[in-house]
Amino acid sequence: MPASTDVASRLQPVLRHLMGGAELPLRIRAWDGSESGRDGPLVVLRDPRVLRRLLWSPNEVGLARAFVAGELDVDGDLFAGLRAIRRLVEAAGTAIRSDLRGRLGVARVALGLGAVGLPPPPPAEEVRLRGRRHSRDRDAAAISHHYDVGNEFYRRVLGPSLVYSCAYWTRPDDPSYTLEDAQRDKCELICRKLGLTAGARLLDVGCGWGSLAIHAAREYGVHAVGITLSQQQAALARERVAAAGLSDRVEIRVQDYREVRDEPYDAIASIGMAEHVGEARYAEYAADLYALLRPGGRLLNHQITRRPGPADPNERTFIQAYVFPDGELLPVGRVVAKLEEAGFEVRDDESLREHYGRTLRRWVANLDANWDECVRLTSLGRARVWKLYMTGSAMSFDAGSISIHQVLAVRPGANGECELPATRASWLGVT
């Protein structure tokens, strides 16, 4: 039989070798229209540069670059496609790094397909920050990269609630229960845990577009200060505050938490912000929030966490390169320890892991439903970054490799008083 000349057939034996001889977990359609594989999601290789990217970076960064550039795609369910691609890339990356035969085989096929050469430049959406890690200027640049994408883009993805953190799905099986309902219930849960009352002073660290501050002022009568490093977020948050008639009770600032000096506050909410702090700065973060609270005041720290084990904050990952530059996840035990070392007494911890997976799937559905508009508002590459990031994150929450924890802590009074009701049900307002 003559050797096959179509691209997919030439790739298949090499990929199977990299899989240790196992059947491929996916089907392939190559740039010449040829296909191989019998079962699994259909992965489309639109350009030979896919092979060059994966030869130079046989890891998730190489995969992400190809996806963001539109050189690699999934026909159909991206969740199923990513699961299959992850298996293939993990196996191939290990083989290429450790197996000379596999490396030579890939190089030989790539050479024959015209895919060997210098690495293609990364897509424009990839970022490398300058300056000292977690300095104020670099933190501001990191926040700007992620959040200053455009308020209208985020409105399409997040929906009318404009809340960019895990929702709280109190009625997940009710088809009439919306993402906006679940985000309202999350804001309500935070306010109850913080024990907010009329006239209390609330600091919302990383306030986003002001949704929590608005809810707390409208429903509980607090005076709220929301801080963000994003100019675009702050501008829209102020508009929303004014539209709600709450300008006398809600102030939105462009300010670093390390610059807040108008203590004491009765309560502090830090929702989805601590991931940006970095472990090296976490003790400073905890100490600063402790100093801003009055004795007896409460902190609600809502933060994505990872499983215990070693982690290199300088490792170049897809999330670091495209989504949250300088972001760092800590195990929840380390979060609790850092807060207590600063003087807090931790009184409660609640994992909302499954809630975040559900939230991300709704955001992906919003992105898909508004795809053309989201591309127009940003770029095709940016929309593809967000789709890959939200899909992959939902899978990670579902699998339990990352989680989300709400840690409630108190700054004790001089004699140890914490002002919490006697039972959890009572301070949550549950009868």
N, C-alpha and C positions, 0 to 999 in steps of 0.2 A: 504494500500500500504506500502511495506517495505521502511524504510528510505534509501535515496540514499547514496551510499558509495563513489561515484566518487568525486574528489576534487572540480571541477568546480561547481557542483550542491550544494555542501555543502557551498561553498563560496557565492553563489549568494544571498540567503536571507539575509545574514549578510550585504553584500555590499549594497543591496537595502535599508535596514534599515538605514545605514549610509547616504544614499542619501535622507533620509526623505520619503522613500516609492516610490520614482520615479523610472522609468525604468532605467536600467543601460545604460550609453551613449556609451557602447562598448561591444564587445564580449570577452570572456576569454577562453584561452586554458591553462590548468594547466599541471603540470609536469608529471601527469599520462596519458596525452593524452586526457583527458575529456574536453568538451567544454560546455559553457552556454552562454545565451544571443542570441538575434535574429538579432539585427541591430548594426551598428557602426563598427569602426575599430577593428581588431583582436589584442588583447594584449596577449602576450605569457608569462606565468609565468613558468620559467624553473626550479625553485628550491624553496623549502619551506622557504629558507632564505629571500625571498622577504617579507613574512609576518613578520618575526622577525625584519627586518630593519624598516618596516613601523609601527610596534608596538612601537619600541623604538624612532623612529623619524617620526611621522606622518605628514611629510611636504616635501618640495621639496628636502631637503638634503637626506632624506631616499629614496625617489624615485630615485634621481640621483645615489646614491650608488648602488642600485639594477641594474640600467641601465648600469652603467659603468662596474660593475662586470659581466655583461652578464646574470644576473638572471632574468631580465625583458626585453622584447623586443616588438617591434611592427612589425607585418607582413604586409608589404605594406607601405602606405604613412605615414611617421613619423609625418608630420605636422598635419594630421587629428588625428593620434593616440595620439599625445601630447595634443591636445585640449581636447580630451575625458578624458585622464588620469588626466589632471589638474583639470577638473570639479570633478572627483571622489575623488582625493586626497584632494582637498580643502574642500569638503563636509565631507569626512571621518575624516580629521584632526580636524575639528571643533567638530564633533560628539564625537570622541574619547576623546578629551579634556574636553567636557562638559556633555556628556551623559554616566552615569554609566552603563545603560543597554547596550548601544552600545559597550562600552569598554569591558564589561563582555562577550558580545556575540562574539566579535572578539577574545578575549582571549580563550573562550571555543572552538571555531572552530580551532584556531591555535594550542591549546593543543592537540586536537584530530588528527590534521594532523602532529604532531611532530615538530611544528614550534616554540614552546616556548623555550626560553633559553636566555643566555647572547647575547648582540648584536654582530653580526659578525663584525670582524675588517673592517674598511673602506678600499676601494681599494687603492693600492699603489699610485695612481695618486692624491689622496687628500693631501692637504698641510696645515700645520699650521706654520706660521712664528714666529720667536722669536725676542725679542728686542723691543725697543720703536717704536710705530707705526709712520711711515713716517720719521724715522731717515734715514740717507743716506745708512747705511748698510742694513737696512730692506727693503728699497725701491729697492736697487740693487738685493736683494734676490727675491723680488716679481717679478721684471722684468725678472730675469733669469728663474724663474719658468715658466713664460708664453712664453718667446721668445726664450730661448735656448732649444727648442724642437728639433731643427735641421733644417738647411736651406733648405735641400732637401725636407723635409716634407712640409714646407711652400711653396716651389716652386710648389709642386703638387696641393696644395689647392688654392693658390692665383693666380696661372698662371704666365706667363712670366713677367708681369708687376711688380710682387713682391711689390705690394702696399697693406698694411694692414689697410685700412681705407675706408670709404664710397666712392664709385665711383660716377661720375656725368653723368647721362644718358641723353645726349642731343638728342638722337634719339632712344628712348626706343622701338618704334614699327618697327624699321628697323631690319629685321632678319640677315642682314650682319654686324650689329654693335655689336662688341664684348666687353667683359669685359675689355680687354686691351685698346680698344678705349675709353671706359668710364673712365678708370683710367687716361689715357693721358689727357682727357678733364678736369678731376678734377685738375690735376697738372697745366694745363693751366689756369683754373679759379682762382686758388690760386695766380699764378704769376701776373695775371691781377689785381686782387684785391690789391695786394701788390705794384703795380705800378713799377715793376722791370725794370731797365735799365742797359745797359752795364757798367760794372765797379762797380756796387752797391755791398755792402756787405750784404749777407743774412745769417741769423742764422736759421737752421732747428732744432728745439727742438724735440727730439724723432724722429730721422731721418729714423728709420727702416733700410731698405736695400739700402737707398740712392736714391730712384727713383725721389723724388721731387728735391733734390739738383742737380742731373744729368740733369733733364729737365730744371731747371732754368739756369744752367751754359751753356748748349748747345743752348737753344733757346733764352736766354736773355743776355748772356755774363756776368753774375754776378760772383762774387767770393763767394762761399758758404762754410759754416762750418756746418757740420751735427754732432749732438751729440746723443749718445745712451748709455744706461747702459748695453746693451747686447754685450758680446764679440763676439758671433757668428754672430750677425747682422753686427757688425763693420767690421769683417774680410771679409765677402762677399761684403759689400758695397764698401770697398776699391778695391776689385777685379773688381767690376763693373765700378767704376770710372776710373780705369786704362784702362780697356778694351774700354771705351768710349773715351780715349785720353784726359781726363779732370783732370789729377792729378795736373796740375798747377793752376786749378781754384776751385777744390773741395777738402776739407779736412774733413776726418771722424775721430771723436774722441770718445773714451769711456770716457764719462764725465757727471757728474751731472750738471743740469742747474744752480745750486747754486754755482758751481765752475768756471763758465765762467767769465773771467775778461778782455778780449780783446775788450771791447767796444770802440767806438760806432758802432752799426750796422744800416744800412739804413732800413732794414726790418727783421721781425722775423715771421716765420711760426711755429706754435705749432699744429700739426695735430695728433689727437688721443692720446695725451700725458697727457692732463690736468686731465683726469679721474683717473690717478694714484696719483695725488697730495694730495688729501684729503682736506676737507673743512677747517680743522684747520690750514692747511698750505697755503691756497689759497691766502691770502693777501700777504704772503711772495713771493709766485710764481709771482703774478701780479707785485709786487714792483721790483723784480729782473729783470723781462723782461722790465719793464719801464726804469730801470737804464741802460739796455744794448742798448737801442735805442737812436739815435740822435733826437733832436727836429725836428718834421715834419715826423719822421719815422713811419712806419705802422706795426701793429701786426695783423696777421690773426690767430685767435684762433678757431680751429675746434674740437668740443667736444660733446660727447654724454651727453644728459641731461635727467632728469626725470620730472614727473609732480610735482607741488608744494605739500607740505605736510610734515609731520614729517618722518624722516628716521633715523634708528639706524645704524651707521657705523660699530658697532660691531656685528650686527646680522649675524648669520651663514647661508649663502645662498649657493646655488649651485655655483654661480659665484664666491663668496668669497672662497669657499672650493676647487674649481677645476680650475678656469680660471684666474680671476684677483684678487688675494689676496690683500686686503687693498684698492681695487678700490672703489671710491665713485662718485656717480652721483649727480649733483646739478641741481636745476631748472635754466632755462636760465636767469630768472630775477636776480638770485643771482650771476650768472657769470658776467652779465653786471654790477651789483652794485660793485662787488669786483674789476673789472678792472677800473671802474671810481673812486673808492676810492683810487686807487694807482696813479691816475693822468691822466689816459687815457681818451680820448674823444671817445666814441663809435659812429661810423658813419653808421654802417650797420649791419644787422643781417639777415641771410638767413637760413631757415630750409630745410634740405635735407632728411627729414624722409622717404619718399617713396623711395628715391634713395638707402638708406641703406638696406631696406627690399629686394629690387631687388638684391643688391650686395651680401647679405648673401645667397640668394637662388642660385646664381651662384657659390659661394664658396662651398655650400653643394653639388651641382651637380659635381663640380671638385673632391671633396672628394669621392663621390660615384664612380665616373669614375676611380679613382686611389686608390680604397680601399685597395686592397692587398698590393700595394707598400707603402701606408701610414702606414699600420699596421707593415710592415717589417721595416720601417724607425724609428718607435717609439715603440708602443706597441698596442695591441688590445684595452686595456683600454683607452689609450690616444686618439686613433682614435674615440672611442665612446664618450669620453668627448667632443671632438671638434664637432662631429655631433650633439650631444644634445645641446651644447651651441649655435652653429650657427643656428640651427633650431628654438630653443626657442627664440633667439634674433630676428630673422626675424619676428616671430609671434608678439613679443612685439612692434617692430617698426610698423608693419602693424596695430596693435590695437591702437597705439598712447600712450601706457603707457610709452614709452621712445622715444626720438627724437634725432636728431643730428643738431647742429647749427654751422654755420660759423659766428663768430662775428669779424667784422673788426673795429679796434680801432687805434687811432693816438695819438702819444705823441705831444701835441701842442707846437708850438714855443713860445717864450717869449711874443709875442703880439697876441697869439691865432691862428697863421697861421697853417694850416694843410696840405697844398700842394696837396689837392685833387682837381681834375677838378670839374667843376660846376654841372655836372649832373652824375647820377649813370651810365647811358648808356655810357657816354664818358670815365669814368675811368674803365669800364669793356671792352672797346674797341668795343662796339656795335655801328654799323652805322645805 
